[in-house]
Amino acid sequence: MRQLCLVTGANGHLGNTLVRALLDQGYRVRAGVRDMNNTAPFDGLDCEMVYAELLDESAMFEALQGVDVLFQVAAVFKHWARNPQAEIIEPNVGGTRSVLQAASKAGVKRLVYVSSVAAIGQNGHALDEDHWNDEDENAYYKSKILSEKMAWRTAQALNLWMVSVLPSAMIGPNAANLTDTMRFLDSVRQRQVPLDPRFHFNFVDVRDVAQGMIQAAEKGRPGQRYILANEQSSSLTEVIDAANVVSPGYRTPPAAPKWLLLTVAWALEVWARLTGQPVRMLLSQVRMFHDAQQGFRCTASQPGESSNEH
């Protein structure tokens, strides 16, 4: 019988792309979502929708019945909140612990945990799988670091077969709602970027990430981290050069000095605290990304036959 996979966060950008890739390769797929009324992302797809809330361990246990492979994709993906500890960090860390405990109780054979290159680092030319980020100012980055560490501790304690994958900024189809990365590219497309923040972007196609996750499940070695990113990052100038190949007429905006970006980010954060509206640029992002380049060197062993060792 074909293996049954559960994809959490299945209506998100990566989750929905992964559901489609798994179906294309003949797997049976159970799509885990929080909103059972949001069926549009699954129109025409031969998959089963189930309720999957990471912090509801009993619901996760029920969703995992009979599952061979769990793809743990779901997470809070936002960089700003009025209470980042309660709204970003605690749900991501606590949800990780809860879903792994449910997977162990349900007898799941393999687990592919989606982390992020945020857990590796944001500035360097040859960051590899052995590197761990120590960022603690940006709540989202901190949540990804702590969540992956929680995943490894829990997997080891429960003797779970687990690999983690660490994608960079994902672009591509199947995004029902624009992510921060896709929203930025859309603003470039609409010529709505007034200044070059001198950030560099390590883009990866979401379809490549989905294929990498399937390969990690099939051939990965338990206990291994796998980077799913490019060796080099791209400047805004390079992004606009690429856009001009498709549709000429884009111009690179003037470069913004760091002091100006910090001032703007400070004002945006003050306004956000007053209004509750999300911030498009944070002080922590300026400090992390201005004139920084994010490049990776994949040193993990090539996927091969797996064992039950950690």
C-alpha positions in Angstrom: 0.0 0.0 0.0 1.2 3.5 -0.8 2.6 5.4 2.2 0.3 7.9 3.9 1.8 11.4 4.6 0.4 14.1 6.8 1.4 17.7 5.8 0.7 20.3 8.5 0.1 23.8 7.4 -1.1 22.4 4.1 -2.9 25.5 3.0 0.3 27.6 3.2 2.8 28.4 0.5 5.2 25.5 1.2 2.6 23.1 2.6 0.3 23.3 -0.4 3.2 23.0 -2.8 4.3 19.9 -0.9 0.8 18.3 -1.0 0.8 18.7 -4.8 4.3 17.2 -5.2 3.5 14.2 -3.0 0.3 13.5 -4.9 2.3 13.7 -8.2 4.7 11.1 -6.9 1.9 8.7 -5.9 1.7 9.2 -2.1 -1.5 9.3 -0.2 -1.8 12.7 1.4 -3.6 14.0 4.5 -3.7 17.8 4.5 -3.6 19.2 8.0 -5.2 22.6 8.4 -6.6 24.8 11.2 -9.5 26.2 9.2 -11.5 23.3 7.7 -13.7 25.8 5.8 -10.8 27.0 3.7 -11.0 24.4 1.0 -10.0 26.5 -2.0 -6.3 25.5 -1.9 -7.3 21.8 -2.4 -9.7 22.2 -5.2 -9.1 19.4 -7.7 -6.6 17.6 -5.4 -7.2 14.0 -4.3 -6.2 14.5 -0.6 -8.0 14.2 2.7 -8.4 17.4 4.8 -8.1 17.0 8.6 -8.0 19.4 11.5 -4.5 19.9 12.7 -3.7 22.4 15.4 -0.1 22.0 16.7 -1.0 23.1 20.3 -3.9 20.6 20.4 -2.1 17.4 21.0 -5.2 15.2 21.1 -6.3 16.6 17.7 -2.8 16.0 16.3 -2.8 12.5 17.6 -6.1 11.8 15.8 -4.9 13.4 12.6 -1.7 11.2 12.7 -3.5 7.9 13.0 -2.1 5.5 10.3 0.4 8.1 9.1 3.8 6.8 7.9 5.5 10.2 7.2 4.9 13.5 9.0 6.0 16.7 7.2 5.9 19.3 10.0 5.5 22.5 8.0 3.1 24.6 10.1 4.4 27.5 12.1 3.7 31.1 13.0 5.3 33.1 10.2 5.4 36.7 11.1 8.2 39.0 12.3 6.2 41.5 14.4 3.6 41.2 17.1 2.5 43.3 20.0 3.5 40.5 22.3 6.1 38.5 20.3 6.8 36.1 23.1 3.2 35.0 23.4 2.2 35.3 19.7 5.4 34.0 17.9 7.9 32.3 20.1 5.8 30.3 22.5 3.4 28.9 19.8 6.3 27.8 17.6 8.3 26.2 20.4 5.3 24.7 22.2 3.7 23.6 19.0 6.9 21.8 18.0 7.0 19.8 21.3 3.3 19.0 21.1 3.3 17.7 17.5 6.4 15.5 18.1 4.9 14.0 21.2 1.7 13.2 19.2 3.8 11.7 16.4 5.6 9.4 18.8 2.3 8.3 20.4 0.8 7.6 17.0 3.7 5.5 15.8 4.8 7.8 12.9 7.7 6.1 11.2 9.5 9.2 9.8 9.4 12.9 10.5 10.6 15.8 8.3 10.8 18.9 10.3 10.8 22.3 8.5 13.1 24.7 10.2 14.7 27.7 8.4 18.1 29.1 7.5 17.1 31.6 10.2 18.3 28.9 12.6 21.7 28.8 10.9 22.6 32.5 10.5 22.0 35.7 8.5 25.4 36.9 7.7 28.2 34.8 6.1 29.4 33.5 2.8 29.7 29.8 3.7 27.3 28.9 6.5 26.8 25.2 6.8 24.6 22.7 8.7 26.8 22.7 11.8 26.3 26.4 12.4 23.6 27.7 14.8 22.4 31.3 14.9 22.5 33.2 18.2 20.1 36.0 17.1 17.7 37.0 19.9 16.4 40.4 18.9 14.1 39.3 16.0 11.2 37.2 17.5 10.7 35.1 14.4 14.4 34.2 14.1 14.5 33.4 17.8 11.5 31.2 17.5 13.0 29.2 14.6 16.2 28.7 16.5 14.5 27.6 19.7 11.9 25.5 17.9 14.4 23.5 16.0 16.5 22.9 19.1 13.3 21.8 20.8 12.6 19.4 17.9 16.0 17.7 18.2 15.7 17.4 22.0 12.2 15.9 21.8 13.1 13.6 18.9 16.1 12.2 20.8 14.1 11.7 24.0 11.3 9.9 22.1 13.6 8.0 19.7 11.9 9.5 16.7 13.4 9.2 13.2 13.8 12.8 12.2 15.6 15.0 9.8 15.3 18.8 9.5 15.2 20.9 6.4 16.3 24.5 6.4 14.9 26.5 3.4 15.8 30.1 2.6 13.3 32.8 1.3 10.8 30.8 -0.8 9.3 32.1 -4.0 7.0 30.5 -6.5 3.4 29.4 -7.1 0.6 28.1 -4.7 0.7 31.1 -2.3 -2.9 31.8 -1.5 -1.8 34.7 0.6 1.5 36.5 -0.1 4.3 35.8 2.3 6.7 38.6 3.3 9.1 37.4 0.6 6.5 37.3 -2.1 5.0 40.6 -1.0 8.5 42.2 -1.4 8.9 40.8 -4.9 5.4 42.0 -5.8 6.3 45.5 -4.6 9.4 45.3 -6.9 7.1 44.2 -9.8 4.8 47.2 -9.2 7.7 49.6 -8.9 6.8 50.5 -5.3 10.3 50.2 -3.7 11.4 53.8 -3.2 14.8 53.0 -1.7 17.3 50.2 -1.9 17.7 48.9 1.7 21.0 47.2 0.6 19.6 43.9 1.8 20.6 40.7 0.1 18.1 37.9 -0.5 18.7 34.2 -0.7 15.8 33.0 -2.8 14.8 29.4 -3.5 11.9 28.0 -5.6 9.2 26.6 -3.3 8.9 23.6 -5.7 12.5 22.8 -5.2 12.0 22.9 -1.4 9.1 20.5 -1.7 11.2 18.1 -3.8 14.1 18.4 -1.3 11.7 17.5 1.5 10.5 14.4 -0.2 14.1 13.3 -0.9 14.9 13.9 2.8 12.0 11.7 3.8 13.0 8.9 1.4 16.8 9.0 1.5 17.8 11.3 4.4 19.8 10.1 7.4 18.1 10.6 10.8 19.7 13.3 12.9 20.8 15.3 9.8 20.0 18.9 8.9 19.6 19.7 5.2 20.0 23.2 3.9 17.6 24.0 1.0 19.0 27.3 -0.2 21.4 28.9 -2.7 25.1 29.3 -2.3 24.9 33.0 -2.9 22.3 35.7 -2.2 21.1 38.4 -4.5 21.0 42.2 -4.2 18.1 44.3 -5.2 20.0 45.4 -8.2 20.4 41.8 -9.3 16.7 41.2 -8.7 15.8 44.2 -10.9 18.3 43.1 -13.6 16.4 39.8 -13.7 13.1 41.6 -13.9 14.3 43.7 -16.8 15.1 40.5 -18.8 11.4 39.6 -18.6 9.9 43.1 -18.9 12.3 46.0 -19.5 11.8 49.3 -17.7 12.6 48.7 -14.1 15.1 51.0 -12.4 17.1 50.4 -9.3 16.1 53.0 -6.6 18.8 55.0 -4.8 20.6 53.2 -1.9 19.4 54.1 1.6 22.0 54.8 4.3 21.7 52.6 7.4 20.9 55.6 9.7 17.8 56.5 7.5 16.6 52.9 7.5 16.9 52.7 11.3 15.0 55.9 11.7 12.2 54.8 9.4 12.0 51.4 11.1 11.9 53.0 14.6 9.0 55.2 13.4 7.2 52.2 11.9 7.5 50.2 15.1 6.1 53.1 17.2 3.2 53.4 14.8 2.6 49.6 15.0 2.5 49.6 18.8 -0.2 52.4 18.6 -2.3 50.9 15.8 -1.6 47.1 15.9 -0.8 47.1 12.2 2.1 44.9 11.2 5.5 46.5 10.5 7.0 46.2 7.0 10.5 46.8 8.3 11.9 46.2 11.8 14.9 47.7 13.6 16.2 44.1 14.0 15.9 43.5 10.3 17.9 46.6 9.4 20.6 45.6 11.9 20.7 42.0 10.6 20.5 42.5 6.9 21.9 45.9 5.9 25.0 45.2 3.8 25.0 41.5 5.0 25.1 38.6 2.6 23.7 35.2 3.3 25.5 32.3 1.5 25.5 28.6 2.3 27.8 25.6 1.9 26.0 22.3 2.1 28.3 19.8 3.9 25.7 17.2 4.9 26.3 13.7 3.7 24.4 12.8 0.6 21.1 11.2 1.3 21.3 7.4 1.2 20.0 4.4 2.9 18.8 5.3 6.4 19.2 3.6 9.8 17.5 4.0 13.1 20.4 5.8 14.6 20.3 9.4 15.8 
